[in-house]
Amino acid sequence: METNSDLQRVYGKTEAGRQVLSAGRRTSMPVKARAALIMINGKDDLRTLTPSIGPDAAAVIDELLRAGLIELLSPAPAAARPAPHTSAPSGAVKSPADARLFALQRQAVASLRPYFGPDVVSIAQSLVSATTVQAFILGLDAIEQQLAVYVGRKQAARLLAPLRAG
């Protein structure tokens, strides 16, 4: 079990982590670890990330740390940190398209979690592993069909519209 101070730790991607994400599907990284790596932004602490990553978030974070894909940026309590307004590390994003894709992937996992629960990462695998915005948008079609089973076609289209426009 994590202690309160463990949950307040903030992690950021290393250069190796950014390279793994840039490589897309050419890596053998597990989908859940890739999704967690996408969500790690250097601003949110483990407590904030846990609902999106899942109950085994600490184990996934430890795996990414051991692999050298992320680094501990701050063990300080969240109350002691200023409001999240930090610049991205230099070289963190290769292009505006990459920044948009990472933001869309992160938003997709967060938006779909209420409907798919802990299975969201495996269900949204096509979105998480997309290497271009166009591939991400194509992946939304399959997700929309799955989501329609639970909420209906019109509601599924409404829920995914912000991701398509994003």
N, C-alpha and C positions, 0 to 999 in steps of 0.2 A: 504494500500500500504506500502511495506517495505521501510525503509529509506536506504540510502547507507551504513550506519554502520551496519544495520541488515543483509544486504547481505554479509557483510564481516565476519560474525561470523562463527567460525569453531566448529563443533560438533563431539563428539566421543561417542562410545557405552559405556554404563555402564555394569557392571557385569550382571545385570538383562537383558539388551538388548542382550548380548551374549548368555545368557541362553535361551532366547526366540528363537533366531535363531537356537541354537543347538536342541531345541525341535521340530523343523520342523513343520509339519502339525498338530501336536498335540495342537496347540494354535489356538485361535479364532481371531487372528489378521487379519485385512483386508489386502488384497493382496497388495494394493498400499502402505500401511504403512510398510509392511514387505519388499517390494522392496526398499523403502526409507531407512529403517534400514540397509539393506545390503549395500547400496551405501555410507552410512555415514562411513568415514574412519579415521576421526581425522586429515585429511590433507586438504581436499577440503572445501571451504567456501560455504555458501548458494547460492551465485551467480553462482558458478561452478556447483552445484548440481541441481539447478532449471530446466535447460533444460531436464535433465534425469528424475526428479521426476514429473515435470509438472507444470502448472501455479499455482496450489494450494500448492506448495512446502512449503510455510511458514506455512500454516494451518496443513499440515502433520507433519512438524517439531515440531510445538507447541503441537500436539497430542502426539508425541513420548516423548517430554520433560515432559508433564504432567503425562505420564505413567511411568516416571522414566527409560525409556529405553535408553535415550541419555542424554548427559550433555554438557553444553557450555564449550568449552576448551579455546577459544580465541576470544575476540571481536576485536582484533587488526586488523588494515587494512592489506590487503594482501601484500602491498608493504613493510610493516615493518617486515613481517615474512620472515625467510630464505626460500630458495627453499625447496619444499616438500621432506625432507629426515629425517623422524622421525622413530623411532622404534615403532613397534606395542606395545601397552600397555601389560604389563605382563598378561598372561592368556587370551589375546584377541582371540587367535585362539587355539583351543584344539589340532589340529594336522595339519600336512602339507596337508592332504586331505581336511580338512575344509577350509584352506586358499585357496587352489586351487578352491574349490567349490564356495566360496564367490567371488573370482576374476572372475570366469566364469559367475556367475549370473550377476555381475555388467557389465561385458563386453557384455553379451547378450542383456541386456536392452539398453545399449548405441548403440550397433550395429543395433538393430531392430527398434529403435525410428524413423529413417528417413523413414521407410517403413510403420509403423503402427501408428506413431504420438502419441497422448495422450492415445490411446488405447493399447499401447505396454504392459503395466503392466498386463492388463486383458488377452491379447492374449498370453503373455509369462508366464502365471500363473504356468504352469507345470514346467517351468525352475526356476522361482523365489522360488517356494515352494519345489523344490527338496531337499532332505536331504543327498543324496549321488551323487558323480560324475556320477555314472552309471545311476541313475534316470534322471539326467540332460541331459545326452547324449541321452537317450530314448526320452525325451521331445523334443529334437531337431528334431526328425523325423516328429512329428506333425507340428511343426513350419515351417519346410522346405516345407511341402505340402501347407501350407497357404501362405508362401512367394512366392512359385512358381506361384501362381495365378497372382501375380503382376510383377514378374521379369523373369519368366520362370524357368524350372527345373535346367538347367545347372548353371545359375547365382545364384539361391538359394543355390545350393550345394557349389558353390565357396564362397558365402558370409558366410556360416555357417562352412566351413572347418576349419578356425582358432579356432572356439569354440570346435569343435570335437577333434582337436589336442591339445588344450590348456591344 
